[in-house]
Amino acid sequence: MFFQTKNPQTKVAGTRIAQASPTIIPTFTPIPTATPFLTLTPVPTDTPTPTPTPIIVLPQDLDELFTKYSSQYSVDKELLKRIANCESGLDTNASTGLYAGLFQFGEPIWIQTRNLLGLDSNVNLRFNPEESIKTAAFMVSQGHLGIWPNCGK
């Protein structure tokens, strides 16, 4: 708000009378109002539903071994099954060059791990499902998923 003053002089018949006190007249200058900005409301997008990891159904004897050793070594049973399925298609007799058994253990890793466990390190035991699952469960419990670079995820 601004104030404007006026100094009126009053005249009576050619004579000058004492000056009246100034009158204050308020004048208003409009305050500019903010122009609202156009805001866009984001359009919600669908959150993709995670694909559940399929549960691998095994023959009863293999399932019992996976349960036993996943429990003994406190590891995820489904992870063990996924690795075995990925490595060998759950074929206990699978062999691809230097790798064999459910988990496709190579001979040096098999021997080293079995010696560490104080177990028989005969490389033919890689074809024995119980020995293979036991050894794999130990490896997973120790965080050695890197021996299965494509399947240990």
C-alpha positions in Angstrom: 0.0 0.0 0.0 1.3 3.4 -0.9 0.3 6.7 0.6 -0.2 9.9 -1.4 -0.3 13.3 0.3 -2.1 16.4 -0.8 -1.4 19.9 0.4 -4.6 21.7 -0.3 -4.6 25.4 0.2 -7.9 27.0 1.1 -8.6 30.4 -0.3 -11.4 32.7 0.9 -12.1 35.9 -1.1 -8.6 36.3 -2.3 -7.0 35.9 1.0 -5.0 33.1 2.0 -6.0 31.1 5.0 -3.7 29.0 7.0 -2.7 25.9 5.3 -4.7 22.9 6.2 -2.9 19.9 7.4 -2.0 17.3 4.7 -4.6 14.7 4.0 -3.4 11.1 3.6 -5.3 9.2 1.0 -4.4 5.5 0.8 -3.9 4.2 -2.7 -3.6 0.5 -3.3 -1.3 -1.1 -5.8 -2.4 -4.6 -6.6 0.1 -7.3 -5.5 0.7 -9.6 -8.4 -0.6 -13.1 -7.7 1.4 -16.1 -8.6 0.3 -17.8 -11.7 -0.2 -21.5 -10.9 2.1 -23.8 -12.7 0.6 -26.7 -14.6 1.7 -29.8 -12.9 1.3 -33.2 -14.4 0.2 -36.1 -12.3 2.3 -39.1 -13.1 0.4 -42.0 -14.6 0.9 -45.1 -12.5 2.6 -47.9 -14.3 2.2 -51.6 -13.6 4.9 -53.1 -11.5 5.9 -56.4 -13.0 5.0 -59.3 -10.9 8.1 -61.3 -10.1 8.1 -64.7 -11.7 8.2 -67.3 -9.0 11.1 -69.7 -9.1 9.7 -73.1 -10.1 9.9 -75.8 -7.5 11.7 -78.8 -8.9 10.0 -82.0 -8.1 12.3 -84.9 -7.6 12.0 -88.6 -7.1 11.4 -89.3 -3.4 14.9 -90.7 -2.7 16.6 -87.6 -4.2 14.3 -85.2 -2.5 15.1 -86.8 0.9 18.8 -86.4 0.2 18.4 -82.7 -0.7 16.3 -82.2 2.4 18.8 -84.0 4.6 21.9 -82.1 3.4 20.3 -78.7 3.0 19.3 -79.0 6.6 22.6 -80.4 7.8 24.5 -77.5 6.2 21.8 -74.9 6.6 21.5 -74.0 2.9 18.5 -73.5 0.7 17.2 -76.8 -0.6 15.7 -75.2 -3.7 19.0 -73.6 -4.6 20.7 -76.9 -4.4 18.0 -78.5 -6.6 18.3 -75.6 -9.1 22.0 -76.0 -9.4 21.8 -79.7 -9.9 19.0 -79.3 -12.5 21.0 -76.6 -14.3 24.3 -78.5 -14.3 23.1 -82.0 -15.1 19.3 -82.0 -15.7 19.2 -84.0 -12.4 21.0 -86.9 -14.1 23.2 -88.6 -11.5 25.2 -90.2 -14.3 25.8 -87.0 -16.3 29.3 -86.6 -17.6 30.7 -83.8 -19.8 34.4 -84.2 -20.3 36.2 -83.5 -16.9 32.9 -82.8 -15.1 30.6 -85.5 -13.6 27.5 -86.2 -11.5 24.5 -84.1 -10.4 26.6 -81.0 -9.8 29.2 -81.6 -12.5 32.2 -81.5 -10.1 35.6 -81.3 -11.7 38.2 -83.8 -10.3 40.4 -81.2 -8.6 37.6 -79.5 -6.8 36.0 -82.8 -5.8 39.3 -84.2 -4.4 40.1 -81.0 -2.5 36.7 -80.6 -1.0 36.3 -84.2 0.0 39.7 -84.1 1.6 38.7 -81.0 3.5 35.6 -82.8 4.7 37.7 -85.9 5.7 35.7 -88.0 3.2 36.7 -90.5 0.5 37.9 -88.4 -2.4 37.5 -91.1 -5.1 36.3 -89.2 -8.2 33.8 -91.9 -9.1 31.8 -90.9 -6.1 30.7 -87.8 -8.1 28.1 -90.2 -9.6 26.7 -91.1 -6.2 23.8 -88.8 -5.6 24.2 -88.7 -1.8 27.9 -88.0 -1.9 27.4 -85.4 -4.6 24.6 -83.6 -2.8 26.5 -83.7 0.5 29.6 -82.2 -1.1 27.5 -79.5 -3.0 25.7 -78.6 0.2 29.0 -78.0 2.0 30.3 -75.9 -0.9 27.2 -73.7 -0.9 27.4 -73.4 2.9 30.9 -72.0 2.5 29.8 -69.5 -0.2 31.5 -71.2 -3.0 28.8 -70.7 -5.6 31.4 -69.6 -8.1 32.2 -73.2 -9.1 28.8 -73.1 -10.8 29.1 -69.7 -12.6 26.1 -70.3 -14.8 23.9 -72.2 -12.3 24.8 -70.9 -8.9 22.7 -67.8 -9.1 
